C-alpha cells in the first residue's frame, strides 16, 4: 500500500434539523505532507470531538479502490480524494485482511489500526441523502481509524508497511459487521473485548451481547 492523497478540511457550515452546525467532513487534497499527532492531524478541522479525533481516532484512512463503486452510485457528486472524510487516501487497503491492532509504518510515522468508521448524518448530508448511511454499512468497506504510536509527517507516495500483525484479533471488516449485525458472533465479540487496540468504552458496550 501507499498514500495516494493527503487530505484535510477547513470548518464548513451545514444545517441539520434547522440548526447550523460545523463539520470537518469536507476534506480536500493538500498535495503536501501532513503531520499525524497523537490526538489528530495538524491543521485539520475536527468539529465534534466526542466522535472524531482523539487517541483512537487520530487519523482516518480510506482505500482508493472503493471510489469506483461509489462514483457509479453517485455520479453527480463533485468527486475528489477526501470525499469520505479520510485524511489519507491509500491504495489497496483491504478491510478483510486488516486486523484491529495491526501496526504499520507510514513514512516516518508508526500507526495502529483501531476501529472502522461508523457513518453519521453528516455523511448523508455530504452525499445528498441519509440513505447513503445504510448503503455504506451494507457495502461493508468502512476504511479504518488509527492511533499514532510515533508522530511525524506523511506525504503522497509514502509506502505503508505492516510491521506487526495483531494476534487473536478480528478484521476491520468483521468488527464493522459485528457493530451493525442483529445476530452477533459471540466468538468475535470475545476477541474484540480482549483487544486493547479498541477503546475501552466500545469494548464495554459489547459485553452486553455475551450470554
Secondary structure, DSSP 8 states (H G I E B T S, - for coil): -BEEEEEE---EEEEETTEEEEE----EE-SS-EEEETTEETT-----TTTSSSGGGSEEEEEGGGHHHHHHH-TTS---TTTTS-SEEESS--TTT-BTT-EEEETTEEEEEEEE----HHHHHHHT-THHHHHHHHH----EEEEEEE-EEE-TT-BEEEEE--SS--BHHHHHHHHH-SS--HHHHHHHHT-TTS-HHHHHHHGGG--
